[in-house]
Amino acid sequence: MSFADFISLGPLITLFTAVVISMLLIAIKRNHRITYAFSLLAYLMALTAIIPAALYIPHAVPPLLVVDEFSLFNTGLVLTSGFIILLLSYNYFEEREERKEEYYLLLPLATTGALVLVVSRHFMSLFLGLEILSISLYGLIAYLRARERSDEAGIKYLILAALSSAFLLFGMALVYAFTGHMDFPGIGAALRQAGYIPVTVLAGFGMMLIGIGFKLGVVPFHMWAPDIYEGAPLPVSAFIATISKGGMLVVLIRFYVDIHGNDYSMIWWMLAIVAVASMFAGNWLALTQQNIKRILAYSSIAHMGYILVAFLSGVQTGLEAISFYLVAYFITSIGAFGVLIVMSSSVQDAETLDDYRGMFWRYPWVATVFTAMLLSLAGIPLTAGFIGKFYIVMAGVNGHMWFLLFMLVINSVIGLYYYIRIIAMMFKAPATGEVTYIKPSLPVAGNITLMLLTLVLIGLGVYPTAMMQLIQQMMKMIV
């Protein structure tokens, strides 16, 4: 490995090295606070490593990886999100009886898997990153061993993730059998030279879609999402909703761009059907739920459908819209799960609608933050979610995708109902003598983190120009 390779992959190497050091620290002496502090430091060091890496872009590490502005932007997004989730995790696990320190090995290791996906340009690195991410999530989802639902969720994820990985591998083999390449540009060049997509490659892409669709949680590969979100610890649910899906979406964008996916109508239609199905299934199923974790799970399915609308537009503004929407979605989802985290106690998670009845009158600050996050998910003006959805609509208009836009608008209206239902529950006046069994921890660090997330959420909703200019500059490197 050359010096330039080492510097370019600095964030990834830093975080992976920190995992090894954390393991040694735990072996020497178990201490939750020290392990937590070192993990925070590791994320900060990995974020700092982005600065020297930017001096060498674009830089390829052939044949597996590529580090360019697109990679570094999403590396920063993944690391920042992981850092925030880690900030929200300490008090949540401190109040629980399980051994806590291994969590700070698994979370950075899962983040490392997402970082590998972000810089991947080859089937081998894609699969390696996916497996690092998935194997870490097996342990994270089932981490609270005293909870029956946690074990059940971990086993479900293990079985379904292994099955989806098998489909992904078989699909890759079929694509390699025809093209003779496993790097994304090589596959694109081979398909352009052939001038068509043979049945073998089309079947391979279909099988790959099963593996990728599972990680993104899109229909019809979404069955795992509500049970996993409900059974996993809240910080892990936040990780799955954001970093896990974001890493896979970034590598999908690079693959789709490198093979010129919009030139092949069959691929376009496959993804369009998945997008429409995800929007309708996610929103309609969320209407029937009383558990907020499950509502957020189905909501994330619908949001992946929205993102696919911009993905299929075939214009540069579509890719820019995806990047902005990812930023807004990460902030909003982590903020929403953050509210659930600070409202939970050592006895139980605050996850049902009844737990939030009249919350505004008891905890007005937390209720206001949760309201802002839910309004952003619904795409209400003055929030980052509104700007993100606006850019997706603009990309759809530029791509003349009127049917998909019509579906997006209908589903946005449907989604508004279940977000407003939660807000109405929080602002409902409590009945006389009403007793609540939720005794929130309300940690100081958690409240400060939520305050900062809310400020960023509103800031991007009021003034998105600076972020959009950064995204437009980065997209010149990939389009």
C-alpha positions in Angstrom: 0.0 0.0 0.0 1.4 3.4 -1.0 1.4 6.4 1.2 -1.4 8.0 -0.9 -3.5 4.8 -0.5 -2.9 4.9 3.3 -3.9 8.6 3.6 -6.9 8.3 1.3 -8.3 5.4 3.3 -7.4 7.1 6.6 -10.9 7.4 8.0 -11.6 3.7 7.4 -8.2 2.5 8.7 -8.5 4.8 11.8 -11.9 3.4 12.8 -10.9 -0.2 12.2 -7.7 0.3 14.3 -9.7 1.8 17.1 -11.9 -1.3 17.2 -8.8 -3.5 17.8 -7.6 -1.1 20.5 -11.0 -1.1 22.2 -11.0 -4.8 22.3 -7.6 -4.8 24.1 -8.9 -2.1 26.5 -11.9 -4.3 27.4 -9.6 -7.3 27.8 -7.5 -5.4 30.3 -10.3 -3.9 32.3 -14.1 -3.5 31.8 -15.1 0.1 32.2 -18.2 1.5 30.4 -17.2 5.1 30.6 -13.6 4.6 29.4 -14.7 2.4 26.5 -17.4 5.0 25.6 -15.0 7.9 25.7 -12.4 6.1 23.6 -15.1 5.2 21.0 -16.1 8.9 20.7 -12.5 9.8 20.3 -12.1 7.2 17.5 -15.0 8.7 15.6 -13.5 12.2 15.9 -10.1 11.0 14.7 -11.7 9.3 11.8 -13.6 12.5 10.9 -10.3 14.4 11.2 -8.7 11.9 8.8 -11.0 13.1 6.1 -9.0 16.4 5.8 -5.7 14.9 4.6 -7.6 12.4 2.5 -9.2 15.3 0.6 -5.8 16.4 -0.6 -5.4 13.2 -2.7 -8.8 13.0 -4.4 -9.7 11.6 -6.8 -7.6 8.5 -5.8 -8.2 4.9 -6.9 -7.0 1.9 -4.9 -7.3 -0.6 -7.8 -9.3 -2.6 -8.4 -11.5 -2.5 -5.4 -11.9 1.0 -4.0 -12.1 4.6 -5.2 -11.9 7.7 -3.0 -13.3 10.9 -4.5 -15.5 13.8 -3.4 -18.6 11.6 -3.5 -16.9 9.0 -1.3 -15.6 11.6 1.2 -18.9 13.4 1.5 -20.7 10.2 2.3 -17.9 9.1 4.6 -18.3 12.3 6.6 -22.1 11.7 6.7 -21.7 8.1 7.9 -19.1 9.0 10.6 -21.0 12.0 11.8 -24.2 10.0 12.1 -22.3 7.2 13.9 -20.8 9.7 16.3 -24.3 11.1 17.1 -25.8 7.7 17.7 -22.9 6.9 20.0 -23.6 10.1 22.0 -27.1 9.0 22.5 -26.1 5.4 23.5 -24.3 5.9 26.7 -27.1 6.6 29.1 -29.4 4.0 27.3 -26.9 1.2 28.0 -25.7 2.5 31.4 -29.2 1.9 32.8 -29.3 -1.7 31.6 -27.9 -4.8 33.3 -26.2 -6.3 30.3 -22.5 -6.1 29.7 -22.1 -2.8 27.9 -18.5 -2.7 26.5 -18.9 -5.0 23.5 -21.5 -2.6 22.1 -18.6 -0.2 21.5 -16.8 -2.8 19.4 -19.7 -3.8 17.3 -21.0 -0.3 16.5 -17.7 1.1 15.1 -17.2 -2.2 13.3 -20.6 -1.9 11.6 -19.7 1.7 10.7 -16.5 0.4 9.1 -18.5 -2.0 7.0 -20.7 1.0 5.8 -17.5 2.9 5.0 -16.2 0.1 2.9 -19.5 0.2 0.9 -19.1 3.9 0.4 -15.7 3.6 -1.3 -16.5 0.4 -3.2 -16.2 0.0 -6.9 -16.0 -3.7 -7.2 -18.1 -6.8 -6.3 -15.5 -8.1 -3.9 -15.3 -4.9 -1.8 -19.1 -4.5 -2.0 -19.6 -8.0 -0.5 -16.8 -7.5 2.0 -18.3 -4.3 3.3 -21.8 -5.8 3.3 -20.7 -8.8 5.4 -18.7 -6.7 7.9 -21.8 -4.6 8.3 -24.2 -7.5 8.5 -22.2 -9.7 10.9 -21.8 -6.7 13.3 -25.6 -6.1 13.2 -26.3 -9.7 14.2 -24.8 -9.0 17.5 -26.1 -5.5 17.9 -29.7 -6.4 17.2 -29.7 -9.2 19.8 -27.5 -7.2 22.2 -30.1 -6.9 25.0 -30.2 -10.7 25.8 -32.7 -10.3 28.6 -35.3 -9.2 26.2 -37.2 -12.0 24.3 -37.9 -9.8 21.3 -34.2 -8.9 21.0 -33.1 -12.5 20.5 -36.0 -13.1 18.1 -35.1 -10.1 16.1 -31.4 -11.1 15.9 -32.2 -14.6 14.7 -34.7 -13.3 12.1 -32.1 -10.8 10.8 -29.4 -13.6 10.7 -31.5 -15.9 8.6 -32.8 -13.3 6.2 -29.5 -11.5 5.8 -27.7 -14.8 5.0 -30.4 -15.7 2.4 -30.2 -12.3 0.8 -26.4 -12.5 0.7 -26.7 -15.9 -1.1 -28.9 -14.2 -3.8 -26.4 -11.3 -4.1 -23.5 -13.6 -4.6 -25.3 -15.8 -7.2 -26.3 -12.6 -9.0 -22.7 -11.3 -9.1 -21.6 -14.7 -10.5 -24.1 -14.5 -13.3 -23.0 -11.0 -14.2 -19.3 -12.0 -14.1 -20.0 -15.0 -16.3 -21.1 -12.8 -19.1 -19.1 -9.7 -18.7 -15.8 -11.1 -17.4 -15.5 -8.2 -15.0 -16.3 -7.6 -11.3 -15.4 -3.9 -11.3 -18.3 -1.5 -12.0 -16.8 0.4 -14.9 -15.7 -2.9 -16.6 -19.2 -4.3 -16.3 -20.6 -1.1 -17.8 -18.1 -1.2 -20.7 -18.8 -4.8 -21.4 -22.6 -4.2 -21.6 -22.1 -1.1 -23.8 -19.9 -3.2 -26.2 -22.6 -5.9 -26.3 -25.3 -3.3 -27.0 -27.9 -5.2 -25.0 -28.5 -7.0 -21.7 -28.7 -10.8 -22.1 -31.0 -12.9 -20.0 -28.1 -14.1 -17.9 -27.1 -10.6 -16.8 -30.7 -9.6 -16.4 -31.2 -12.6 -14.0 -28.0 -11.6 -12.2 -29.2 -8.1 -11.7 -32.6 -9.4 -10.4 -30.8 -11.6 -7.9 -28.5 -8.7 -6.9 -31.7 -6.6 -6.4 -32.9 -9.1 -3.8 -29.7 -8.7 -1.8 -29.5 -4.9 -2.1 -33.3 -4.5 -1.6 -33.1 -6.4 1.7 -30.5 -4.0 3.0 -32.5 -1.0 1.8 -35.7 -2.5 3.2 -37.8 -1.9 0.1 -40.8 -3.9 -1.0 -41.0 -6.9 -1.4 -37.9 -7.4 0.7 -39.2 -5.4 3.7 -40.7 -8.1 5.9 -37.9 -8.0 8.4 -37.9 -4.2 9.1 -40.7 -3.7 11.7 -39.8 -6.8 13.8 -36.1 -5.8 13.8 -36.8 -2.2 14.6 -39.1 -3.2 17.5 -36.7 -5.9 18.9 -33.4 -4.1 18.6 -32.0 -1.6 21.1 -33.1 1.9 20.1 -29.6 3.2 19.1 -29.2 0.1 16.9 -32.6 0.8 15.3 -31.4 4.3 14.5 -28.2 2.9 13.0 -30.2 0.4 10.8 -32.5 3.2 9.6 -29.7 5.5 8.6 -26.1 4.3 8.2 -26.9 0.7 7.2 -29.3 1.9 4.5 -27.2 4.9 3.5 -24.1 2.8 2.9 -25.9 0.4 0.6 -27.6 3.3 -1.3 -24.3 5.0 -2.0 -22.8 1.9 -3.5 -26.0 1.3 -5.5 -25.7 4.9 -6.9 -22.1 4.3 -8.0 -23.0 1.0 -9.6 -26.0 2.3 -11.4 -24.0 5.3 -12.8 -21.0 3.2 -13.8 -23.1 0.8 -15.8 -25.3 3.6 -17.2 -28.4 1.9 -15.8 -30.8 4.4 -17.3 -29.9 3.1 -20.8 -31.6 -0.2 -20.0 -35.4 0.1 -19.7 -35.8 -3.3 -18.0 -33.6 -2.2 -15.1 -35.5 1.1 -14.9 -38.9 -0.7 -14.8 -37.8 -3.1 -12.1 -36.7 -0.3 -9.8 -39.8 1.8 -10.7 -42.1 -1.0 -9.6 -40.1 -1.4 -6.3 -40.4 2.4 -5.7 -44.2 2.5 -6.1 -44.7 -0.6 -4.1 -42.5 0.7 -1.3 -44.3 4.0 -1.1 -47.7 2.5 -0.9 -46.9 -0.5 1.4 -44.8 1.6 3.8 -47.4 4.3 4.2 -50.5 2.1 4.4 -49.0 -0.4 6.8 -47.8 2.5 9.1 -51.4 3.6 9.4 -52.3 0.4 11.3 -49.5 0.5 13.9 -49.7 1.5 17.5 -45.9 1.0 18.2 -43.8 4.0 17.2 -40.8 1.8 16.4 -42.9 0.0 13.8 -44.3 3.2 12.5 -40.8 4.5 11.9 -39.8 1.2 10.3 -42.7 1.4 7.8 -42.0 5.1 7.3 -38.4 4.3 6.3 -39.7 1.8 3.7 -41.8 4.6 2.2 -38.8 7.1 2.3 -36.7 4.6 0.3 -39.4 4.7 -2.3 -39.2 8.4 -2.4 -35.5 8.3 -2.9 -35.8 5.8 -5.8 -38.0 8.4 -7.6 -35.0 10.7 -7.8 -32.7 7.8 -8.5 -34.7 6.9 -11.6 -34.9 10.4 -13.0 -31.8 9.9 -15.0 -30.6 13.5 -14.5 -27.9 15.1 -12.5 -30.4 16.9 -10.3 -31.7 13.5 -9.3 -28.4 12.4 -7.8 -28.0 15.8 -6.1 -31.6 15.4 -4.7 -30.7 11.9 -3.3 -27.6 13.3 -1.5 -29.5 16.2 0.1 -32.4 13.9 1.0 -30.0 11.5 2.7 -28.6 14.3 4.8 -32.1 15.4 5.8 -33.3 11.8 6.4 -30.3 10.9 8.6 -30.8 14.0 10.8 -34.5 13.5 11.1 -34.4 9.7 11.7 -31.6 9.9 14.3 -33.5 12.8 16.0 -36.8 10.8 16.1 -35.1 7.7 17.5 -33.1 10.1 19.9 -36.4 11.2 21.4 -37.4 7.6 22.0 -34.0 7.0 23.6 -34.1 9.9 26.0 -37.7 9.1 26.9 -36.9 5.4 27.7 -36.0 4.1 31.1 -34.2 1.0 32.4 -37.6 -0.7 32.8 -38.9 -0.3 29.2 -38.6 1.6 26.0 -41.0 4.4 25.4 -42.3 3.0 22.1 -46.1 2.9 22.1 -48.4 5.8 21.2 -50.0 5.7 24.7 -46.5 6.4 26.2 -46.6 9.8 24.5 -50.1 10.8 25.5 -50.0 14.4 26.9 -46.2 14.4 26.7 -46.1 18.1 25.8 -47.6 19.1 29.1 -45.0 17.1 31.0 -41.9 17.4 28.9 -42.5 20.4 26.5 -39.0 20.6 25.2 -38.8 16.9 24.1 -42.3 17.1 22.6 -41.3 20.1 20.5 -38.2 18.3 19.2 -40.2 15.2 18.4 -42.8 17.4 16.6 -40.0 19.0 14.5 -38.6 15.6 13.5 -42.0 14.2 12.6 -42.9 17.3 10.5 -39.6 16.9 8.7 -40.4 13.3 7.9 -43.8 14.4 6.6 -42.1 17.1 4.4 -43.6 20.2 6.0 -42.0 23.6 5.1 -39.2 25.1 7.2 -37.7 21.7 7.8 -34.9 19.8 5.9 -37.4 17.1 5.0 -39.4 19.6 3.0 -36.4 20.8 1.0 -35.3 17.2 0.4 -38.7 16.3 -1.0 -38.8 19.5 -3.0 -35.5 18.5 -4.7 -36.8 15.0 -5.4 -39.9 16.5 -7.1 -37.8 18.9 -9.1 -35.6 16.0 -10.3 -38.8 14.0 -11.2 -40.0 17.0 -13.2 -36.7 17.3 -15.0 -36.8 13.6 -15.8 -40.5 13.8 -17.0 -41.6 11.1 -14.6 -45.1 12.3 -14.0 -46.6 9.0 -12.9 -44.0 8.4 -10.2 -44.4 12.0 -9.0 -48.2 11.5 -8.8 -47.6 8.4 -6.7 -45.1 10.4 -4.5 -47.6 13.2 -3.9 -50.4 10.7 -3.0 -48.2 8.9 -0.6 -46.9 12.1 1.0 -50.5 12.9 1.9 -51.1 9.4 3.3 -47.9 9.6 5.4 -48.9 13.0 6.8 -51.8 11.3 8.7 -49.8 8.9 10.9 -47.2 11.6 11.7 -49.9 14.0 12.7 -51.5 11.3 14.8 -48.4 11.0 16.9 -48.2 14.8 17.3 -51.8 15.0 18.3 -51.2 12.3 20.9 -48.4 14.4 22.4 -50.5 17.6 22.6 -53.6 15.9 24.0 -54.4 17.2 27.4 -53.8 14.4 30.0 -56.9 13.1 31.8 -57.3 13.9 35.5 -55.5 11.4 37.6 -53.9 9.8 34.6 -50.9 7.6 35.5 -47.9 7.1 33.2 -45.6 4.2 33.6 -42.8 5.8 31.6 -40.1 7.4 33.7 -37.7 9.0 31.2 -34.0 9.3 31.9 -33.7 12.6 30.0 -29.8 12.7 30.1 -28.1 16.0 29.6 -25.9 14.8 26.7 -29.0 13.4 24.9 -30.9 16.7 25.3 -28.0 18.7 24.0 -27.6 16.4 21.0 -31.3 16.7 20.2 -31.2 20.5 20.5 -28.3 20.6 18.0 -30.1 18.2 15.6 -33.2 20.4 15.7 -31.2 23.5 14.9 -29.5 21.8 12.0 -32.9 20.5 10.8 -34.4 23.9 10.8 -31.3 25.5 9.5 -31.2 23.3 6.4 -35.0 23.9 5.9 -34.5 27.7 6.0 -31.1 28.0 4.2 -30.2 24.8 2.2 -28.0 26.7 -0.4 -24.6 26.0 1.2 -25.3 22.3 1.6 -26.7 22.1 -2.0 -23.6 23.8 -3.4 -21.3 21.4 -1.7 -23.4 18.5 -3.1 -23.3 19.9 -6.6 -19.6 20.2 -6.5 -19.2 16.7 -5.3 -21.5 15.3 -8.0 -19.2 16.6 -10.7 -16.8 13.8 -9.7 -19.3 11.0 -10.3 -21.6 12.1 -13.1 
